[in-house]
Amino acid sequence: MNYTYGVGENVEVKVNNFARKHQLFHEGATVLVGVSGGPDSMALLHYLAEARTSWKLRLIALSVDHGLRGDQAKEDVDFVEAICKQWNIEFVGTFLDVPSYKKKYGKGTQVSAREMRYHFFGKQMKKFKADYLALGHHGDDQVETMVMRLVRGTNPSSLTGIPIKRDFAGGSIVRPFLCLSKDEIGEYCRLHGINPRIDPSNEEDNYTRNFYRLHIVPLLKKQNPNLMHHMQRLSESMTQDDMFMQMEAEKAMNKSVLFDEKQKKARLSIKMFRGIPLALQRRAFHLILNYLYQSVPADLSYIHEEQFFGLLHSPKPNITVDFPSGLIISKAYEEITFSFENVKPIDFYITLSVPGEAVLPDGSIISASITDCPVDNKGTAFVCELENITLPLIIRSRKQGDRMKIKGMKGRKKLKDIFIDEKIPMELREKWPVVTDAEGEILWLAGLKKGIVNGNEESRKFLQLNYKKKSDM
């Protein structure tokens, strides 16, 4: 269907069709409207006020003074309140101390303002049990967002742009004006006698978005006058494709990645991850980051993605790379671990009574008993003649230069070499339990290698040690 843009009545038809196509509202809904007093939000408030009778909507306008523009910002809120009285619309205004929030959390002005504003919106959604929060973002905002993300980001999902509708605080955020240009909204305001407030900071280019709005997007629109409609169609198409690809990436990720919600860690099976198509590998990688980071750092770039894939395909068995905000990605043989921890495990030294048991720092248990009928359960048990052991037994973390006697070889072998042979990840080596006798002789690298103890065929009493890992409990 074709429309003549720039005429008020056709703008309303256009928004009506857009809202129906994307199911933005339902009859009898409670709709909160974010209103700054500017052209976009005032036009949206007017449009919804005109539509509320046919849709049986309850409208509540929300207006925020961010504490950034002094009396002018307060006057904007007062202006919106006065209009709401005139148009018979419920109103909630608030003051948010963005400068103090910015100082406390060390964030930028725009990020701080957005976080506080959306927190306020969320509280009002729950207070009024609202179905929708309507915001006045328009097609030119969409162009700015997509171009900014294209220039600065690496995640293909960023090309989906500003969502038309998304879940928020028990309801949905909706943006009915994404089908309109800034000029169309201006014409709508003129036609309906709306005299909005103008924020002079919008003409300053010290903020990134304003720079794109004032300098970059106008150049692109000269090359393609229909850029806004082109980008919106691209956004909708990419959103549909992205939803499918995300679902497939989540399926693939769930098969190859284990998450530790408590410690905010992830473990990836290299063999299984490599079996995923490359397009899904990239998406799965970004899904892992989204899961681990509370907010993905702005300085995360394609370089970090390349580092990850370099690590994934490196022939080296042990590699560690540092990501922004303290995230550490470590490869250990056939696993890659994502973690915010880089703390060396605490050394431990525990005396094990015989009989008795000891609980290790990681929650695993080693127990000791005396028996005349030992049961050697391969890796989880150690058995030797009691009379050949000098008590008490000690369980400790490994030391540099540790060596032990191993069946089938002369002399002693370094624990370091045993770990390498058995492909034990670096992060596990420092906390692996080493069992010695009172003289320091290493009897058992618990669950991994047994030392040689001289035997006595006539012995009738045996020492049996059992190792129960925390992960097996």
PAMIPA-406129 format. One record per residue (C-alpha): residue in three letters; x, y, z. Coordinates in steps of 0.1 Angstrom, whole numbers, plus 2048, in hexadecimal, padded with zeros to 3 digits. Last residue first. Layout:
<pts>
AlaXYZ;...
</pts>
This chain:
<pts>
Met91D6979C2;Asp9306919A2;Ser93A6B599D;Lys9476B79C1;Lys95F69B9B9;Lys96067D9D0;Tyr98266E9D5;Asn98664E9E8;Leu9A56439FC;Gln9AB620A07;Leu9C7616A1F;Phe9CC5F1A21;Lys9D05D8A3D;Arg9D95B4A38;Ser9FC5B8A2B;GluA0E598A21;GluA145A39FD;AsnA265C2A09;GlyA275DF9F0;AsnA3D5FD9E9;ValA2761A9E1;IleA266279BD;GlyA126479B7;Lys9EF6479A8;Lys9E566098D;Leu9C4672985;Gly9A866E99F;Ala9BD67E9BA;Leu9E16839B0;Trp9EA6679C8;LeuA0665C9DE;IleA1D67A9DD;GluA396759F7;GlyA39692A0F;GluA4667FA2D;AlaA2467FA3E;AspA1466FA20;ThrA08683A01;Val9E76899EF;Val9E66A49D4;Pro9C56B49CE;Trp9C16C89AE;Lys9BC6ED9B6;Glu9D96FB9A1;Arg9D36E3985;Leu9AF6EB97F;Glu9B370E96F;Met9CF701959;Pro9B86E7948;Ile9C26C294D;Lys9CD6B392C;Glu9D769293B;Asp9FA69592D;Ile9FC6B9937;Phe9F16B295A;IleA0A69695D;AspA256AD950;LysA1D6C796B;LeuA1C6AB986;LysA416A597D;LysA4A680979;ArgA6166D990;GlyA7C65398A;LysA77635974;MetA56630962;GlyA3C615960;LysA2961E980;IleA2C64298A;LysA426529A5;MetA396769AC;ArgA466999A6;AspA3D6BC9B2;GlyA546D79A4;GlnA3D6F49AC;LysA246EA9C6;ArgA026D99C3;Ser9E56DF9DA;Arg9E46CA9F9;Ile9D66ABA09;Ile9EC69CA25;Leu9EB67AA33;Pro9F6674A57;LeuA0565BA55;ThrA23649A45;IleA16630A2D;AsnA2660DA26;GluA135FDA43;Leu9F2607A34;Glu9F65F3A14;Cys9E96079F7;Val9C86119E6;Phe9BD6309D4;Ala99A6379C8;Thr98864C9AF;Gly99E644991;Lys99A61E991;Asn9806149AB;Asp9996009BF;Val9855EE9D9;Pro9985E49F8;Cys9905C5A0D;Asp9A55C6A2D;Thr99A5EAA33;Ile9A660BA42;Ser99462AA36;Ala99B64CA28;Ser983665A18;Ile98A6819FE;Ile96D6999F9;Ser9666B49DF;Gly9586D59EA;Asp9706EB9D6;Pro9856F39F5;Leu9896CE9FD;Val9746BBA17;Ala9896A1A2A;Glu97F67FA36;Gly987666A52;Pro999646A5A;Val9B464FA58;Ser9B4675A5E;Leu9BC68BA40;Thr9D06ABA48;Ile9C86C7A30;Tyr9DF6E0A1E;Phe9CF6F8A06;Asp9DB7139EE;Ile9C072C9E4;Pro9B772A9BF;Lys9C77459AA;Val9AE7609A1;Asn9A576897D;Glu980768980;Phe968779967;Ser964759954;Phe96074B931;Thr96F72892E;Ile97971790E;Glu97D6F190E;Glu98E6D78F9;Tyr9B26DE905;Ala9AF6FB91D;Lys9A571B90D;Ser99F739923;Ile98875791E;Ile98A77293A;Leu97078D93E;Gly97D7AA953;Ser9697C6944;Pro9777C2921;Phe9857A0915;Asp9A6790920;Val9B477290D;Thr9C175191B;Ile9D1734909;Asn9D8710911;Pro9D86F38F8;Lys9E87068DB;Pro9DA6FB8B9;Ser9C571B8B7;His9A37178A7;Leu98D7248C4;Leu9A873C8D0;Gly9A874D8AE;Phe98274D8AE;Phe98275F8D0;Gln99C7788C5;Glu98977F8A5;Glu96A7878BA;His97F79D8D0;Ile98C7B08B2;Tyr9687B48A5;Ser9627CB8C2;Leu95A7CD8E7;Asp9627F18F1;Ala93D7F98F8;Pro93C7DE913;Val91F7C5912;Ser9097CD930;Gln9047B394C;Tyr91E79F939;Leu91D77993B;Tyr8FC772928;Asn90278C90E;Leu92577F909;Ile91975B904;Leu8FF7678EC;His91A7798D9;Phe92E7598D5;Ala90E7468CB;Arg9087608AF;Arg92B75B8A2;Gln9297358A4;Leu907737893;Ala916747874;Leu93372E875;Pro91D710874;Ile9206FB894;Gly9396DE895;Arg9546F58A3;Phe93F6F98C2;Met93C6D48C8;Lys9626CF8C6;Ile96A6EE8DA;Ser9526E68F7;Leu94A707907;Arg94970F92C;Ala93772E939;Lys93B740959;Lys92575996C;Gln92C74998E;Lys909741998;Glu8FC73D974;Asp91672396B;Phe91071E945;Leu918700930;Val91E70590B;Ser91D6EC8EE;Lys8FA6E08EB;Asn8EA6FF8FA;Met8FE7148E1;Ala8F07028C3;Lys8CC7078CF;Glu8D372B8D8;Ala8E27318B5;Glu8C47238A4;Met8AC7398B8;Gln8C37578B1;Met8C375088C;Phe89D74F88A;Met89976F89E;Asp8B577F88A;Asp8A4778869;Gln884788875;Thr8967A6884;Met8AC7AA865;Ser88C7AD850;Glu87D7C7867;Ser89E7DA869;Leu8A27D9843;Arg87F7E683E;Gln886802857;Met8A780A845;His89780D823;His87B822831;Met89483A841;Leu8AB83A823;Asn89084580A;Pro8A3864801;Asn8C184F7F8;Gln8E28607F2;Lys8D6880802;Lys8C986B81F;Leu8EC85E825;Leu8FB881828;Pro8DF88B840;Val8E686C855;Ile90A87485B;His90C898867;Leu8EF8A387E;Arg8E0882888;Tyr90186F889;Phe91088A89F;Asn8F188B8B4;Arg8F48668BA;Thr9188698C5;Tyr9138868DE;Asn9288A58D9;Asp9138AE8BA;Glu8FD8C98C9;Glu8DC8D08B7;Asn8C98B88CD;Ser8D68CB8EC;Pro8BE8E78E3;Asp8A08D18EE;Ile8818DE8DC;Arg85F8DE8ED;Pro8428D58D7;Asn8288EC8C8;Ile80C8D48BD;Gly7F38E58A6;His7E68C5896;Leu7F48CC873;Arg8158DA880;Cys81B8BC896;Tyr8138A387A;Glu82B8B6863;Gly8478B387D;Ile83F88E880;Glu84288A85B;Asp86389C85A;Lys871886875;Ser868868860;Leu84D84F868;Cys84B829869;Leu85E82788A;Phe84183C898;Pro82E8208A9;Arg84B8178C0;Val83F7FD8DA;Ile84F7F28FB;Ser83D7D4908;Gly82E7C7928;Gly83B7B6948;Ala8577CF94C;Phe8617CF927;Asp85E7B790A;Arg8657C58E8;Lys8537D78CB;Ile85F7EB8AD;Pro8837E28B6;Ile89E7FD8B0;Gly8B77EF898;Thr8B87CB88B;Leu8DA7D387E;Ser8E97CD8A1;Ser8E17A889E;Pro8FE7A5886;Asn9167AB8A4;Thr9357BE89A;Gly92D7E18A6;Arg9398058A1;Val93181087E;Leu9137F8878;Arg90680189B;Met907826894;Val8F7821871;Met8DB80C880;Thr8D482589C;Glu8D4844887;Val8BD83386D;Gln8A5828888;Asp8A484B897;Asp89B858875;Gly87E83F874;His86F84B894;His8738458BA;Gly8558528CD;Leu8518398E8;Ala8328258F3;Leu834811913;Tyr81A7F5910;Asp8057DE925;Ala8057F2946;Lys8017E3968;Phe800807974;Lys81B80298E;Lys82D7E897A;Met8307FD95B;Gln83881B971;Lys856809981;Gly8637FF95F;Phe861823951;Phe87582F96F;His890815969;Tyr88E81E944;Arg89684394D;Met8B283A965;Glu8C382494C;Arg8BF83C92F;Ala8CC85A943;Ser8EA84794F;Val8F283B92B;Gln8EF85E91D;Thr90486E938;Gly920854937;Lys92583B954;Gly93B83D973;Tyr92182D989;Lys91F8479A5;Lys92886598F;Lys90E85C974;Tyr8F485598E;Ser8FB87799E;Pro8F988997C;Val8D9876973;Asp8C5882991;Leu8A3877983;Phe88488E988;Thr862880981;Gly84188696F;Val82287196E;Phe80487C959;Glu7E186F951;Ile7D387D930;Asn7B689592D;Trp7C48A890F;Gln7C78C9921;Lys7D38B8941;Cys7EC8A592D;Ile7F88C491B;Ala7FE8D593D;Glu8128B7949;Val8278B692A;Phe8308DB92E;Asp8388D6953;Val8518BA949;Asp8618D192F;Glu8628EE948;Lys8768D7960;Ala88E8CF944;Gln8938F493D;Asp8988FC962;Gly8B98E8963;Arg8C38D5944;Leu8D38B4952;Gly8BC8AB96F;His8AC88F95B;Asp88989E95C;Val873882951;Ser84F880942;Leu837863943;Ala815866932;Ile7F984E93C;Leu7E0843922;Arg7C482A928;Leu7BA81C906;Lys7978148FA;Trp7A580E8D7;Ser78B8248C5;Thr78C83D8E1;Arg7B283D8E6;Ala7BB8448C2;Glu7BA86A8C4;Ala7CE86A8E5;Leu7E68508D6;Tyr7ED8688B9;His7F18868D0;Leu8098738E7;Leu81D8688C8;Ala81F88B8BB;Met82A8988DD;Ser84587C8DF;Asp8548848BD;Pro8518AA8BE;Gly8628AF8E0;Gly84F8B1902;Ser863894910;Val84687B910;Gly849855917;Val826848912;Leu81782D929;Val7FB819919;Thr7E180592C;Ala7CF7EF913;Gly7AA7EC90C;Glu7AE7E28E8;His7D07D48DF;Phe7EF7E78D4;Leu80F7E28C0;Gln8027C58AA;His81E7C9891;Lys8087CD872;Arg7ED7DF887;Ala8057F9894;Phe8147FF871;Asn7F2802862;Asn7E781C87C;Val80882E878;Lys803832853;Val7DF83C856;Glu7EA857870;Val805863858;Asn7EC86483C;Glu7D687C850;Gly7F4893858;Val802896835;Gly828892833;Tyr829870821;Thr810867806;Tyr80A84280C;Asn80E8227F7;Met800800800;
</pts>
